[in-house]
Amino acid sequence: MRRLFSGIIVSVGATILGISVVQLANGYLSTLVSMSAAGAGFRPLAVGLVLASYFGGYTLGAATLGPLLLRVGHIRLFAALAGLVAASIALQPVFTSAPAWVAIRLMTGFGCAGLFITAESWLSGSATSQNRGTVFAFYMVATNLAFGAGQFLINLPAPRGFELFSIAAALFCLALIPVSLTRATAPTVTRSPRLGLRALRRLAPVAVAGCAAAGLMGSTFYALIPAYAQTQGIPASAVSAYVATAIFGGLAFQIPVGRLSDNLDRRLVAGGVALGFCGCAVALALLPFGVSWAVLPVTFLLGGFMSTIYPVCVAHANDRVAPEQVVSTSGSLILINGIASFLGPILGTAIMGRAGVAGVFLYVAGVAALFVAVALWRFLLVPRSRWKERSFVAVDPGMGQLAHVADETELPLGVVRGT
């Protein structure tokens, strides 16, 4: 075990450290932008566009940056995009209009998508069939702990308003150091066969519906809840604790739900966790909004259920496609999730303006209920199917995370992670 751990550190330790520093910044940056947009007095539609633009850029990056990685390699692309994101964040407190923030968040999302394409394709290409599960387990624990811990950086003092943005920009710059100085050799990447969205919808409609639902629910929750808390005068320390509770709930649920989905029909598991999310969202709509002992346990459960819908759906889709289509399938599902994540804050903002935060929770509960109906219908209509066993770890990108490991050493064009 010690030899295996040492080998992982030598081969991919710098990559994991670099992307963990990125997640430390991402952990609070989306919350900071949400609260800042609400505090700046932007109109509701403008707030929704600012919050959604990150996901728009993220989706664009996921769809277009794979070929660039093929041309320039891992280290150069990581360095270029970390610089792009750092510059974008540094400009945010300088240009404070809503249109400027839309453009800045678009660039931030674009760059973050590329950073996680780079990091996770590096991990996938460097790992072997003997250590791939251990490599990605170590990666997921490190990056998710950093992401959750990053929430509490928002409590640092910022008397002039730009300090927290500067810290985030500095962290992206610091992430360059271990990746740029690593002595490990980046893997060679190759293209993989593509699978169209229409074909994927025929093969795995539950996966398509689940990834769309997860995008709508996750982006709405993580983008709008901090903004609403800001308008209600809730302290930043309470907001960070609230969001971190949902994040750590997602981390706690990954392994148990993943194991359960290996033993039961994944469509049934996905529908079950969506039903649990629906119940938690309805409960939060009825409870007084805030950080209390009554609300935090429900939020923990909500975060756990919310973060597991996407990975179970990814696993289900890969059960139903040919092995050589695994990577392309992940890319298609990322695209679906990204489009839904872009729409989530826009739709949620309109609902929040009319029905408050209770309306937002009921909205995401309704989305979950629709997916439960689709999953149950397909479970009763179509028998379970599995191509072969595959090793993978997947986490909901609505929280900003996805890792998918194909069996072959190839470029996972659809493997992205961000916030």
N, C-alpha and C positions, 0 to 999 in steps of 0.2 A: 504493500500500500504506500509506504514511504517513497519507494522508487517511482511508482505511478504518479504520485503527487509532485515529485521533483521534476519528472518529465513534462508534466502539464505546465508547471511554472516556467520551465526553460522555453518551451515551444510557443505558448500563448499567454504567458503571464503578463507581458507588457500590453498586449491587446486588451485583456480583461481589465487591467488597471486603468488604461486610458479610457475605455468606454464607461467604467465605473465613475470616473471623475466627470464625464459628460452627464451621467445620470444624476450625480450629486447636484449639478446645476439645473438639469431638467426637473428635478424633484420639486423645486419651488418656483421655477420661472413661469410655468403656465398659471400657477396660482397668483403670482405677483402680477402678471399681465391682466388676468381677469379682474383682480381687485383694483388695479390702477385704472383700467378702462372704465370701470363703474365709478371710481372716485373722480375721474376727470370730467364727468358730466356728459359723456357721449350719449347720443340718442340710442334707444334700445336696438334699433336695426344696426347702427354703427358698431355697438358692442358685439352683437352677434357676428357681424362680418369680421371684426378683428379677431375674435376667438376662433372662428371657423377657418380663417385664412391659413393658420398653421397647418391644419389638416389638408387644405388644398395644396399647399407647397409640399407637404409630406407625401401626398399621393402622386404628385407630379414627379418628385424625386424618385419614388419607388418605381415608377413606370419608365423613367428615362435614363437613370444613372448607371444601370448595369453595363451597357456598352462602353461607357467611359471608363469604368473599372477595368474592363478588358484591355483598353488601350494604354492606360497610364499606370496601372498597378495599385496595390493596396495602400502602401505608405504615402505615395504622392496624393492619391485621392483623399485619404484621411486628413492629411495636412492642409490641402486646399479647402476642404469643406469646413474643417474646424476653424480656419481663418475667416471664412465667409460668415459662419454663424457668430463668431466673436465680434466681428465688425458690425453685423446687423444688430446684435444686442446692445453694443456700445452706442449705436446711433439712436436707440429708442427713446432715451430721455432727452435727446437733443431735438428731434422732430416729433412733436407731441400731438399732431393732428390725427384724426381717425384714418384718413386715406394713407398717411405715412405709415401708421402702425399696421395697416392691412398689408402694405408692401413689405414691411420689415418682417412681420410674422410669416408671410409667404416665403421669404428667403430663409428664415430660420427653419421652417418645416422642411423645405427642400434640402437644406444642408444636413439636418439631423437624419433624414431618411438615408442619405448617402453614407453618413458615418456608420449607421447600423448595418447597411448592406455590406460595407467594407469589413467591419469587425466580425460579423457573423459568418460571412463567406470565408474569412480568414480562419476562424475557428473550425468551420466545417471541413475546409480543405486540409487543415493541419492535423485534425483528429483521425484516429483509426477506428475500425469497428470494435476493437477491444477497449478503447478508452473514451469513445464519443459520448456515451451517457454521462460519465464522470466529468468530462470537460464542460459539457453544457449545464450540468447540475451546479458545478462550481461557478460558472458564469452567471447563471440565473440568480443564485443566492447573492453573489457579490453585487450585481447590478441592481437587483431589487432592494437590497438593504440600503444601497446608496440612494436610490430613488426615494425610498421612504424617509431616510434621514435628512435628505435635502429639503423636505417640507419645513423643517424647523429652522433652516437658515433665514426664512422670511421674518423671523423674530429679531434679527440683528437690527440695530438702529440705523435709520436712514434719514437723518435730519434734513438733507437737501434734496431727497427724492431720487437721486441717481446712484446711490451707493450699491444697492442690491443688484441693479443692472450691471454695474462695473464688476462686482464679484462674479456674477454669472459669466460675463465675457472673459474674465481672468481664468476661470475654471476651464473653459473651452480651450484657452491657450495652454494651460498646464497639461491638459489631456494630450497635447502634441508631444510632450517630452518623452514618456515611455515608449510610445509608438515609433517616433522618429529615431530614437537611439537603440532600439532593440537589435540584437544580433541574430535573432531568429529569421529564417528565410520565409518570405510570404509564399503561399501556395500558388501554383499555376491554375488559372481558371479557364473554363471552356463554356461554350453555349450549351443550353439544354433545349429539348423540343418544346414547342408551345402547345397549349390547349386553350381553345377559344372559350369565351364566357358562355356562349350559347350551348356548346357541348358540355361544359361543366354544369350548367343549370339542368340539363337533361340527366346527367349522371348522378348528381348530388344536390338536389334542390334544397334539402334541409341545411346543408353546409352553406349554400349561397344565402338563404334566408337568415341563418344564424349569424353569419359574418356581418350582414347588413344591420341586423338588429343590435348586435354588439357595438357596432360603430355608432349608431344613433344613441344608444343608451350611455355608453362610456363617455363620448365626447360631450354630451349634454350635461352629465353629472359633473365631470371634472372641470368643465369650462364655466358653467353657470352658477354652481353652488358658491364658489368663492366670491363671484360678483354680487350675488344676492346678499351674502353675509356682509360685504362691504357697505351696501346700501342700508343695512340694518344696524350699522355701528358695532358689529361684533369684532372684538380685538383680533389682530393678526395671529396671536398665539393660539387662540381658540380655533380659528380657521385651519391653521396648519395641523393642529391635533386632530381635527375632524377629518381632513383629507387623508392624513397619514393613517388613520384608523381604517379607512376603506382600502388603502394600498396594502397594509399589512394583512388585512383580511384576504385580499387576493393572493398574497404570497402563501398564506397558511392553507388555502384550499387547493393549491395546484396539485400536489402529490396525491392526496386522497381522492380527488375527483378524477385525476388521470388514471389511477389504478382501477377505480370503479368502472371507468369507460372501457378499460381493457377486458373486463369480465362481462359487461352487459352490452346491449345494443347502444351504440353511441347516440343515436337519435333519441332514445328514451332518456339517457343521462342528460343530454343537452336540454331536452324539454323539461326535465326535472329541475335542473339548476335555474332555468329561466322562470319556472313556476316559483321557486324559492325567492328569486329576485323580485318577482311581481309582488309577492306577499310582503317583502321588506319595504318595497317602494310605497305600497299602500299604507303600511304602518307609519312610515316617515311622513307621509302626507297628512296623517291624522294627529301625529305628535307635534307639540310646539317645536319650532325650528330652533336649534341651538346646540351647544355642546353640554350634554348632561349624561348621567348614568343611565337614563332611560333611552337616550338616543344613540350613544356610542356603540352598545352591543348590536343594535339593529344595523347600524352603519357598517360595522365589521362584517356582519353576515351579508349585507348587500354587496359590499366590495368583493367578498369571496365568491358569491354567486355570479356577479357581473363579470369578473375576470376569467371565469372558467368556461363561459359559453363559447367564446371564440376558439380556444385550443381544442375543445372537444369536437367542434365543427370542422376544424382543419384536419383532425385525425380521421373523422368520418369521410371527408372528401378523399383523403389519400387511401382509405380502404377501398374506394370504388374506382380508382383510376389505375392505369398501368404504371409499373415502377418507373419507367422512363419519363412519365408525365408528372412526377411528384413535385419537382421544382417549379414547373410552369403552373401547376395547380396552386401552389402557395402564392405565386405572383398574382394570379387572377383573384384569389380571395383577399389579398392585401388591397388590390385596387377597389374591390367592392366595399371593403371595410372603410377605406379611405374616403370614398365618395359619400358614404353614409355618415362618416365622422364630420365631413365638411357641412353636411346639411343639418346635423343634430343641433349645434348651438344656434343656428339661424331660426329653425322651427321652435326650439325651446325658448329663445328670447321673446318671440311673439306670444307664446303661451304664458311666460312668466309676467309679461307686461299686463296681461288681463286677469290671470288667476293666481299670481304670486308663486312662491316656491312649492306650495301644495299642488298647484296645477302642473308644475314640472315633474314632480314625483308621480302624479297620476298619468302623465303623458308617457314617461318611460315604462310605467307599469302596463299601460295599454300596448306598447310595442312588444314587451315581453309576452303578454298574453296572446298576441297574434302569432308570435313565433311558437309558443307552446301548442297552439292549434295546428300549425303546419307540421311540427315535428310528430305530434300524435297521429295526425292523418297519414303521414308517410310511414310511420311505424306500423300502423294497422294494414296499410295497403301493400307495402313492398317488403319482402323478406330481407334479412340482414345479409350483407355481402362483404367479403374481405379478400383482397388480393394476396397480401403477404404481410409478415411482420416487418415493421420499420422502426428504427430508433429515432425519436424526435422529442423535443421539448417545445411547448408553445405557450405563450402568455399573451393575454389580450392587448393589442396595440391601442385600444382606447385608453388604457393606462399608459400606453406608449411602448408596449413590448411585444415582440414576437421572435421566437427562435425556432427554426425548423431545420432539421438535419437530414439531408437525403443520404442514401446509402453510398452513393458514388461521390468521388471528389470532383465537384463541379461548381460552377458559379450559381448560387441561389439568387437569381434575379429578383425573386419576390421575398427574400428574407430581409425584413427591416424591423427597426425598433426605434422608438422615440417617444416624445410626450406630446 
